Amino acid sequence: MSDALTAEWLMAQAFPPIRYVVPGVIPEGMTLLVAAPKIGKSWMVLGLGVALSCGGDAFGALPVGAPRPVLYLALEDGPRRLQDRLVRLNPAEVSPLLEFRVEIPAGVVIETITDFMTKHSSSDPVVILDTLGKVMPPAGNASQYGHDYRVLSALKATCDAVPGSSLIIVHHTRKGGGEDFLDAVSGTQGIAGAADTVLVLRRERNDDRATLFVTSRDAAEGEYSLLMTETGAWHLDGQDLEDAAQAAQNARSTAGVGDRMADVIATVGRFPEGIKPSDVKTLMQGVPGIDEYLRRALESGRITKLARGLYAPVRSVRSVSFPEFDDSETHKLTQLTPPELAGVDA
């Protein structure tokens, strides 16, 4: 048994800052990307694999730093489909650091991931597993929660053993879900509970706009608006995460209202420091009933009031804050000892 840690000792420690695979969105460690079938999550992780292996921009706007080795376990696709998608994405370059596997023998996914991370342990490797359902063994007589948590913990151990490495697991949403986006994760709470970070992607079919919900044990959380282009690439809705967070809030605030009300809310949304009704009227000349629209928007919680006669957008999305991302340094990591995963047949 390890020695207990005193509060005094703990407060005296200086721990390194959280490091990111995708700045502000995906920290190192194990991440679940959860979405309904056929809305673009495989396109998303393929684009991330290309960006990470080339050292490009994730989501068209977030520099990921130095190139790193990426293994994409595309277990629901074949070589022809992967090639077609790469052709459609039309990246500026493709890197030999990006590798694919479309088949894995039953029971060796842990070994496959561990071997790749061991081989590239000094280069911050990333493994993308698409999808969890393809490698999840049956629970048998075990409790479903305990089984889910045990398997996900074994997967998480592969990246925990390699400082700087990351495992991104694609998973499906459950039918129905709930108000809390974490309720959308299919399976028991043991699946989401084992992850360091959970991303939930929500998009209406035939709509090019989606919202990416991010929650994490240690890293920044938020909601970001994304756009899917005709090529299949996912881009931030804006120049940076702050823009994308505000776009997500604007979309939430205007959902289910008429066009005139949506225009008023969007106008207020452009002024986080606040805007007076007279200025809204100036910007929306010829639109009658501005005061009434503002009153109804305030009462429904779609805008807020900073002071008397000063309206502002609702700020329910957490502010984005994460360490400065320095891509000038090469990846320097310690060698690993492969984790003990006896008895896990995943």
C-alpha positions as CSV (number, residue, x, y, z in Angstrom):
1,M,0.0,0.0,0.0
2,S,1.3,3.4,-0.9
3,D,2.0,6.0,1.8
4,A,-0.6,8.6,2.5
5,L,-0.2,12.1,1.2
6,T,-0.5,14.9,3.6
7,A,-2.3,18.1,2.7
8,E,0.9,20.1,3.6
9,W,3.0,18.0,1.2
10,L,0.4,18.3,-1.5
11,M,0.2,22.1,-1.3
12,A,3.9,22.4,-1.6
13,Q,4.1,20.5,-4.9
14,A,4.5,22.2,-8.3
15,F,2.8,20.0,-11.0
16,P,3.3,20.6,-14.7
17,P,0.4,22.3,-16.5
18,I,-2.1,20.2,-18.4
19,R,-0.9,19.4,-21.9
20,Y,-3.2,19.3,-24.9
21,V,-3.4,17.3,-28.1
22,V,-5.8,19.9,-29.5
23,P,-5.4,23.1,-27.6
24,G,-8.4,23.8,-25.3
25,V,-10.4,20.8,-26.5
26,I,-8.6,17.5,-26.2
27,P,-6.0,17.1,-23.4
28,E,-3.6,14.2,-23.2
29,G,-5.0,11.0,-21.8
30,M,-8.1,9.1,-22.8
31,T,-10.9,10.9,-24.5
32,L,-14.3,9.6,-25.6
33,L,-15.9,11.2,-28.7
34,V,-19.6,10.4,-28.6
35,A,-22.1,11.0,-31.3
36,A,-25.1,9.5,-33.0
37,P,-24.5,7.3,-36.0
38,K,-23.9,8.9,-39.4
39,I,-23.4,12.5,-38.4
40,G,-19.6,12.8,-39.1
41,K,-17.6,11.7,-36.1
42,S,-15.4,9.4,-38.2
43,W,-14.8,12.3,-40.6
44,M,-13.8,14.4,-37.5
45,V,-11.3,11.9,-36.1
46,L,-9.8,11.4,-39.6
47,G,-9.3,15.1,-39.9
48,L,-7.7,15.2,-36.5
49,G,-5.4,12.3,-37.4
50,V,-4.2,14.2,-40.5
51,A,-3.7,17.5,-38.5
52,L,-1.8,15.8,-35.7
53,S,0.5,13.7,-37.9
54,C,1.4,16.8,-40.0
55,G,1.5,19.4,-37.3
56,G,-1.3,21.4,-38.8
57,D,-4.4,23.1,-37.5
58,A,-7.2,21.1,-35.9
59,F,-10.7,22.2,-36.8
60,G,-9.1,24.6,-39.3
61,A,-8.0,27.0,-36.5
62,L,-6.2,25.4,-33.6
63,P,-2.4,24.8,-34.1
64,V,-1.5,21.4,-32.7
65,G,2.3,21.8,-32.6
66,A,4.9,19.4,-33.7
67,P,3.9,16.4,-35.8
68,R,3.3,13.2,-33.8
69,P,2.7,9.6,-34.8
70,V,-0.9,8.6,-35.1
71,L,-2.5,5.2,-35.4
72,Y,-6.1,5.2,-36.6
73,L,-7.9,2.0,-35.9
74,A,-10.7,2.4,-38.5
75,L,-12.5,-0.8,-37.6
76,E,-15.8,0.3,-39.4
77,D,-14.1,1.2,-42.6
78,G,-11.9,-0.4,-45.3
79,P,-9.0,0.9,-47.4
80,R,-11.2,2.1,-50.3
81,R,-13.5,4.2,-48.0
82,L,-10.5,5.7,-46.1
83,Q,-8.9,6.6,-49.4
84,D,-12.1,8.2,-50.7
85,R,-12.4,10.3,-47.5
86,L,-8.8,11.4,-47.7
87,V,-9.3,12.5,-51.3
88,R,-12.4,14.4,-50.3
89,L,-10.7,16.1,-47.4
90,N,-7.9,17.1,-49.8
91,P,-5.3,17.9,-47.1
92,A,-2.3,20.0,-48.0
93,E,-0.1,17.0,-47.1
94,V,-0.3,13.5,-45.8
95,S,2.3,12.2,-43.4
96,P,4.0,8.8,-43.0
97,L,3.4,9.3,-39.3
98,L,-0.3,8.5,-39.9
99,E,-0.9,4.8,-39.9
100,F,-4.2,2.9,-40.4
101,R,-5.5,-0.5,-39.4
102,V,-8.9,-1.7,-40.5
103,E,-8.9,-5.1,-38.8
104,I,-7.7,-6.3,-35.5
105,P,-7.9,-10.0,-34.4
106,A,-10.3,-10.5,-31.5
107,G,-8.8,-9.9,-28.1
108,V,-5.7,-8.0,-29.1
109,V,-6.7,-4.3,-29.2
110,I,-4.9,-3.6,-25.9
111,E,-1.7,-5.3,-27.2
112,T,-2.0,-3.3,-30.5
113,I,-2.4,0.0,-28.8
114,T,0.4,-0.7,-26.3
115,D,2.8,-1.8,-29.0
116,F,2.3,1.4,-31.0
117,M,2.7,3.6,-27.9
118,T,5.8,1.7,-26.8
119,K,7.3,2.1,-30.3
120,H,6.7,5.8,-30.3
121,S,7.0,6.6,-26.6
122,S,9.3,9.5,-27.1
123,S,7.0,11.3,-29.6
124,D,3.7,11.8,-27.9
125,P,1.8,9.1,-29.9
126,V,-2.0,9.2,-30.5
127,V,-4.2,6.2,-31.1
128,I,-7.7,6.7,-32.4
129,L,-10.1,3.7,-31.8
130,D,-13.2,3.8,-34.1
131,T,-15.3,2.4,-32.6
132,L,-15.5,1.1,-29.0
133,G,-18.3,-1.2,-30.0
134,K,-16.1,-3.1,-32.4
135,V,-13.7,-4.2,-29.6
136,M,-16.0,-4.3,-26.5
137,P,-16.1,-7.9,-25.2
138,P,-19.4,-9.3,-23.8
139,A,-20.0,-8.9,-20.1
140,G,-21.0,-12.5,-19.5
141,N,-22.1,-13.0,-15.9
142,A,-20.3,-9.9,-14.7
143,S,-22.2,-6.7,-13.8
144,Q,-22.5,-4.4,-16.8
145,Y,-21.2,-1.4,-14.9
146,G,-18.2,-3.3,-13.5
147,H,-17.4,-4.8,-16.9
148,D,-17.6,-1.4,-18.8
149,Y,-15.4,0.3,-16.2
150,R,-12.9,-2.5,-16.2
151,V,-12.5,-2.6,-20.0
152,L,-12.3,1.2,-20.3
153,S,-9.8,1.4,-17.4
154,A,-7.6,-1.2,-19.2
155,L,-7.8,0.9,-22.4
156,K,-7.0,4.0,-20.4
157,A,-3.9,2.3,-18.8
158,T,-2.3,2.1,-22.2
159,C,-1.9,5.9,-22.4
160,D,-1.4,6.4,-18.7
161,A,1.7,4.3,-19.0
162,V,3.2,6.6,-21.7
163,P,3.5,10.2,-20.6
164,G,2.4,12.5,-23.3
165,S,0.4,9.9,-25.2
166,S,-3.3,10.0,-25.9
167,L,-6.1,7.6,-26.8
168,I,-9.3,8.9,-28.6
169,I,-12.2,6.5,-28.6
170,V,-15.2,6.9,-30.8
171,H,-18.4,5.8,-29.3
172,H,-22.2,6.0,-30.0
173,T,-24.8,7.9,-28.2
174,R,-27.7,6.1,-26.5
175,K,-31.3,6.6,-27.7
176,G,-33.1,9.3,-25.8
177,G,-30.4,10.6,-23.6
178,G,-31.3,13.4,-21.1
179,E,-30.8,17.1,-20.4
180,D,-27.2,16.5,-19.3
181,F,-25.2,15.8,-22.4
182,L,-23.2,13.1,-20.5
183,D,-26.4,11.1,-20.4
184,A,-26.0,10.6,-24.1
185,V,-23.1,8.2,-23.7
186,S,-24.3,4.7,-24.6
187,G,-23.8,2.0,-22.0
188,T,-23.4,2.3,-18.3
189,Q,-21.8,5.2,-16.4
190,G,-18.7,3.1,-16.2
191,I,-17.8,4.1,-19.8
192,A,-17.9,7.8,-19.3
193,G,-16.6,7.5,-15.7
194,A,-13.3,5.9,-16.8
195,A,-12.5,8.6,-19.4
196,D,-10.3,11.7,-18.7
197,T,-12.4,13.7,-21.2
198,V,-15.7,13.3,-22.8
199,L,-16.7,15.0,-26.1
200,V,-20.3,14.8,-27.2
201,L,-21.1,15.9,-30.8
202,R,-24.7,16.9,-31.5
203,R,-25.9,17.7,-35.0
204,E,-29.3,17.6,-36.7
205,R,-29.3,15.5,-39.9
206,N,-28.9,17.6,-43.1
207,D,-27.6,20.5,-41.0
208,D,-23.9,21.6,-41.4
209,R,-23.8,23.1,-37.9
210,A,-23.1,21.1,-34.8
211,T,-22.3,21.7,-31.1
212,L,-19.3,20.0,-29.5
213,F,-19.8,19.6,-25.7
214,V,-16.5,19.2,-23.7
215,T,-16.2,18.0,-20.2
216,S,-12.9,16.9,-18.5
217,R,-11.5,16.0,-15.1
218,D,-8.6,18.5,-15.3
219,A,-8.9,20.5,-18.5
220,A,-11.0,23.4,-19.8
221,E,-14.7,22.7,-20.4
222,G,-17.1,24.4,-22.8
223,E,-19.5,24.2,-25.7
224,Y,-18.3,25.0,-29.2
225,S,-20.1,25.5,-32.5
226,L,-18.6,23.6,-35.4
227,L,-19.3,23.6,-39.2
228,M,-19.0,20.6,-41.4
229,T,-17.9,21.5,-44.9
230,E,-18.9,19.8,-48.2
231,T,-15.6,18.0,-48.2
232,G,-16.3,16.4,-44.8
233,A,-13.9,18.6,-42.9
234,W,-15.0,20.0,-39.5
235,H,-14.1,23.7,-38.8
236,L,-14.6,25.9,-35.8
237,D,-17.5,28.3,-36.2
238,G,-15.3,31.4,-35.9
239,Q,-11.6,32.3,-35.7
240,D,-10.9,30.7,-32.3
241,L,-12.5,28.9,-29.4
242,E,-14.0,32.1,-27.9
243,D,-15.8,32.8,-31.2
244,A,-17.0,29.2,-31.4
245,A,-18.2,29.2,-27.8
246,Q,-20.2,32.4,-28.4
247,A,-21.6,30.9,-31.6
248,A,-22.8,27.9,-29.6
249,Q,-24.4,30.2,-27.0
250,N,-26.1,32.2,-29.8
251,A,-27.5,29.1,-31.3
252,R,-28.8,27.9,-27.9
253,S,-30.4,31.3,-27.3
254,T,-32.2,31.5,-30.6
255,A,-33.4,27.9,-30.8
256,G,-37.1,27.6,-31.2
257,V,-37.9,31.3,-31.8
258,G,-39.0,33.2,-34.8
259,D,-36.7,35.0,-37.2
260,R,-37.4,38.5,-35.8
261,M,-36.7,37.4,-32.2
262,A,-33.6,35.5,-33.3
263,D,-32.3,38.6,-35.1
264,V,-32.8,40.7,-31.9
265,I,-31.0,38.1,-29.7
266,A,-28.2,37.8,-32.3
267,T,-27.8,41.5,-32.3
268,V,-27.5,41.6,-28.5
269,G,-25.1,38.7,-28.7
270,R,-22.6,40.8,-30.6
271,F,-22.1,43.0,-27.5
272,P,-20.8,41.0,-24.5
273,E,-20.1,44.3,-22.7
274,G,-23.8,45.3,-23.1
275,I,-26.0,47.3,-25.5
276,K,-28.8,49.8,-24.9
277,P,-32.2,49.4,-26.5
278,S,-31.7,52.6,-28.5
279,D,-28.6,51.1,-30.0
280,V,-30.4,47.9,-30.9
281,K,-33.1,50.0,-32.6
282,T,-30.4,51.9,-34.6
283,L,-28.8,48.6,-35.7
284,M,-32.2,47.2,-36.6
285,Q,-33.8,50.2,-38.2
286,G,-37.4,49.6,-39.5
287,V,-38.0,46.7,-37.1
288,P,-41.0,47.6,-34.8
289,G,-41.4,46.3,-31.3
290,I,-37.8,46.1,-30.2
291,D,-38.6,46.9,-26.6
292,E,-41.1,44.1,-26.5
293,Y,-38.7,41.6,-28.1
294,L,-36.0,42.6,-25.6
295,R,-38.5,42.1,-22.7
296,R,-39.5,38.7,-23.9
297,A,-36.0,37.6,-24.6
298,L,-35.0,38.6,-21.1
299,E,-37.9,36.9,-19.4
300,S,-37.2,33.6,-21.3
301,G,-33.5,33.7,-20.2
302,R,-32.2,34.2,-23.8
303,I,-30.4,37.4,-22.9
304,T,-29.4,39.0,-19.6
305,K,-29.4,42.5,-18.2
306,L,-26.2,44.0,-16.9
307,A,-27.7,47.1,-15.5
308,R,-30.8,49.2,-16.1
309,G,-31.2,49.7,-19.8
310,L,-28.2,47.6,-20.7
311,Y,-28.7,44.1,-22.2
312,A,-26.1,41.5,-22.9
313,P,-25.8,37.9,-24.2
314,V,-26.1,35.0,-21.7
315,R,-22.7,33.7,-20.7
316,S,-23.5,30.1,-19.8
317,V,-20.5,28.7,-21.6
318,R,-17.4,28.6,-19.5
319,S,-14.5,30.8,-20.4
320,V,-11.7,29.1,-22.4
321,S,-8.4,29.0,-20.5
322,F,-5.5,26.7,-21.1
323,P,-1.7,26.9,-21.0
324,E,0.1,28.6,-23.9
325,F,0.8,26.0,-26.5
326,D,4.5,25.9,-27.4
327,D,5.2,24.0,-30.6
328,S,8.8,24.9,-30.7
329,E,9.8,22.1,-28.4
330,T,10.4,18.6,-29.6
331,H,8.6,15.8,-27.9
332,K,10.7,14.5,-25.0
333,L,9.2,11.7,-22.9
334,T,10.3,8.9,-20.6
335,Q,10.4,5.3,-21.7
336,L,7.4,3.2,-20.5
337,T,6.9,-0.1,-18.9
338,P,3.8,-1.7,-20.5
339,P,0.9,-1.9,-18.1
340,E,-0.3,-5.0,-16.4
341,L,-3.5,-5.9,-18.2
342,A,-3.8,-9.6,-17.4
343,G,-7.3,-11.0,-17.8
344,V,-8.7,-8.1,-20.0
345,D,-9.9,-9.5,-23.2
346,A,-10.5,-6.3,-25.2
